[in-house]
């Protein structure tokens, strides 16, 4: 398998995982602030797992390391920002009431 096919597979895996996790986090915490805070904390705690899994799967396909590092930083940053946004939205909803 070529390097570009492996990179595309890694991208698709990360996008699917991010989409499903975000869908379930928002679906189960729509009206409950405590569940939204827990979902944000779970996203923040899963960030290292996403970092190392993306790095591992990227290094398999990209031996030089630059592409793997860039993909890893991008997707880890997305998970980190998503967790922070979930927490901040829960705090905003809490203080708005």
C-alpha positions as CSV (number, residue, x, y, z in Angstrom):
1,X,0.0,0.0,0.0
2,X,1.3,3.4,-0.9
3,X,2.0,6.3,1.5
4,X,-0.9,8.4,0.2
5,X,-3.4,5.6,0.7
6,X,-2.3,5.0,4.2
7,X,-2.5,8.7,5.0
8,X,-6.0,8.9,3.6
9,X,-7.0,5.9,5.7
10,X,-5.6,7.5,8.8
11,X,-7.5,10.7,8.0
12,X,-10.8,8.9,7.4
13,X,-10.3,6.9,10.7
14,X,-9.7,10.1,12.7
15,X,-12.6,12.0,11.0
16,X,-15.0,9.1,11.7
17,X,-13.9,8.7,15.3
18,X,-14.2,12.5,15.9
19,X,-17.6,12.7,14.3
20,X,-19.0,9.7,16.2
21,X,-17.6,10.8,19.5
22,X,-18.9,14.4,19.0
23,X,-22.3,13.1,18.0
24,X,-22.7,10.9,21.0
25,X,-21.3,13.5,23.4
26,X,-23.8,16.2,22.2
27,X,-26.7,13.7,21.8
28,X,-26.5,12.5,25.4
29,X,-25.8,15.9,27.0
30,X,-28.3,18.2,25.2
31,X,-30.3,19.2,28.3
32,X,-28.1,18.1,31.2
33,X,-25.2,20.4,32.2
34,X,-23.5,17.7,34.3
35,X,-23.4,15.3,31.4
36,X,-22.0,18.0,29.1
37,X,-19.2,18.7,31.6
38,X,-18.4,15.0,31.9
39,X,-18.4,14.8,28.1
40,X,-15.9,17.7,27.9
41,X,-13.7,16.1,30.5
42,X,-13.8,12.7,28.7
43,X,-12.8,14.5,25.5
44,X,-9.9,16.1,27.3
45,X,-8.8,12.9,28.9
46,X,-8.9,11.0,25.6
47,X,-6.6,13.6,23.9
48,X,-3.4,11.6,24.8
49,X,-5.0,8.4,23.4
50,X,-5.8,10.2,20.2
51,X,-2.3,11.6,20.0
52,X,-0.5,8.3,20.4
53,X,-2.9,6.3,18.2
54,X,-2.7,8.9,15.4
55,X,1.1,9.1,15.7
56,X,1.3,5.3,15.5
57,X,-0.9,4.9,12.5
58,X,0.7,7.8,10.7
59,X,4.3,6.6,11.3
60,X,3.3,3.2,9.7
61,X,2.7,5.0,6.4
62,X,5.1,8.0,6.6
63,X,8.6,7.0,7.6
64,X,10.1,10.5,7.5
65,X,7.9,11.7,10.5
66,X,7.0,15.2,9.3
67,X,3.6,14.2,7.9
68,X,2.9,12.0,10.9
69,X,3.7,14.8,13.3
70,X,1.6,17.3,11.5
71,X,-1.4,15.0,11.4
72,X,-1.0,14.1,15.0
73,X,-0.8,17.8,16.1
74,X,-3.9,18.7,14.0
75,X,-6.1,16.0,15.3
76,X,-5.0,16.3,18.9
77,X,-5.7,20.0,18.7
78,X,-9.2,19.3,17.4
79,X,-10.0,17.0,20.2
80,X,-8.5,19.4,22.8
81,X,-10.5,22.3,21.4
82,X,-13.7,20.3,21.2
83,X,-13.3,19.3,24.9
84,X,-12.7,22.9,25.8
85,X,-15.7,24.1,23.8
86,X,-18.0,21.5,25.5
87,X,-16.8,22.6,28.9
88,X,-17.2,26.3,28.1
89,X,-20.6,25.8,26.6
90,X,-21.7,23.9,29.8
91,X,-20.3,26.8,32.0
92,X,-22.2,29.3,29.8
93,X,-25.4,27.4,30.1
94,X,-25.0,27.0,33.8
95,X,-24.4,30.8,34.5
96,X,-27.1,31.8,32.0
97,X,-29.8,30.2,34.1
